[in-house]
Amino acid sequence: MLEVLVCPMSQATLEYDAERQELISKSAGLAYPIRNGIPVMLQDEARELE
């Protein structure tokens, strides 16, 4: 499934962080949460990467 998901901001591919349950977009500097097994691909819900 990860192969078909892209960052809604940058259209770049995402990396899966199993420990934090997030999808990481390095190009946008955002981490999208995964809640109950469902990725939340909204910019307002994303965490900025340090």
Buried (B, 14 or more C-beta within 10 A) or exposed (E): EEEEBBBBBBEEBBEBEEEEBBBBBBEBBBBBBBEEEEBBBEEEEBEEEE
